[in-house]
Amino acid sequence: MLEEIKALDKKYYMNTFGDRLPVVFDHGKGMKLYDDKGEVYYDFLGGIAVNAIGHAHPYFVEKVTEQIGKMVHTSSLYYIENQAKLAQKLVENTCADRAFFANSGAEANEGAMKLARIYFYKKGIDRTEIISLNHSFHGRTLATVAVTGQEHYQAPYRPNLPGVTQVEPNNFEALLEAVNDKTAAIMLEPIQGESGVHPMDKEYLEKVRALCDEKGIILIFDEVQTGMGRTGYLFASQYYGVEPDIFTSAKALGGGVPIGALCAKQFVADAFEPGDHGTTFGGNPLATAAGLAVFEIFEKENLLENTRNKGAEFMSKLNSLKAQYPDKITDVRGAGLLIGIQLKDEIAKDVFRGLFERKILTSLCGGNTIRIAPALNITSDEIDIFIAKLKEIME
Ligand SMILES: *Cc1c(COP(=O)(O)O)cnc(C)c1O
């Protein structure tokens, strides 16, 4: 089956993903994924921080199938019960006053940039520029590529969206220098995911917040990866205790059903008036049923608390391994269950491959860092499986 699917992919699918890892999954359960031969893999990547409630969670399956049986889509011409209720959940549990649903992280981020610009436009103030950070990742659309501070994502698609610049992360002086009277927004990931799990310093974020307050700049947190419990708090802004004016969410929000959210404080959300922004699919009855089911599972199973506890346990076990193999593991960092294990450059690929061969799914990011973002209901036994396999490879 693998060979057959691979041949179809090579012939018919655009070659955007090159040679993928040699496996075809058939189904999953919790932290486990089963391939076409029935072999078990442990999903420590969680579909890149998407499967926060694990695979085939019974309550999720029940609620989503129930919704499919009722209706999948109606359009934004009508009121949508699940959409209104999911917006309520996001608002009641965060610093936001309003939410809007898109279909992906990139699309939510596009919405965030549009909202920041229209806010000043409606006030008749000429402020359109956006400052983001080097090594960031904000998505694959033209505007989100422009704020993604990585040359190889931008180069083929220039000219970029005008008025966008990047500065070094965690360097407040650099940011201060880049800000001018045209700056509309500063956009950043509280923890940079894609480039290797690099958390911002709390002090840096506090200074950025104060700067935005002083200059009337809109602060946007891209929480597409860090949001929905990943750090042990519903959003990383709560982990840091720093409130953005706008934040976005996606990945884990629908438990794997595509959905993105744009959330904002009232003063900036008010800039969107009828006709200013929209979507066909965004927040449809199915996607928002999935989002509501995820929220309910978070509450019923105390997933935020579990994330804090298991994240601390995972981190401390990884730090012991690092102490045992200091010449191989150079850093362990992250928050909650978003963890980066930085390795000596020369061995990083082999360790990643070694984990895969031992049926442990992770991703290699930033060139030398193993990223793990497992289901938030992970158990200690599952953590120990990972530690044992990594130890085996270290030896
Ligand atoms: C994954 C990711 C995105 C892009 O999300 P898509 O759903 O792939 O468009 C944007 N920002 C961050 C921080 C991400 O991790």
The ligand as a Gaussian input file, in Angstrom:
#p B3LYP/6-31G(d) Opt

LIG

0 1
 C        1.297000      26.676000      11.559000
 C        1.436000      28.119000      11.830000
 C        0.858000      29.079000      10.983000
 C        0.154000      28.718000       9.710000
 O       -1.005000      28.002000       9.924000
 P       -1.738000      27.304000       8.675000
 O       -2.967000      26.708000       9.277000
 O       -0.781000      26.305000       8.130000
 O       -2.033000      28.367000       7.707000
 C        0.964000      30.414000      11.337000
 N        1.601000      30.792000      12.457000
 C        2.183000      29.893000      13.281000
 C        2.856000      30.374000      14.523000
 C        2.122000      28.535000      13.002000
 O        2.705000      27.658000      13.806000

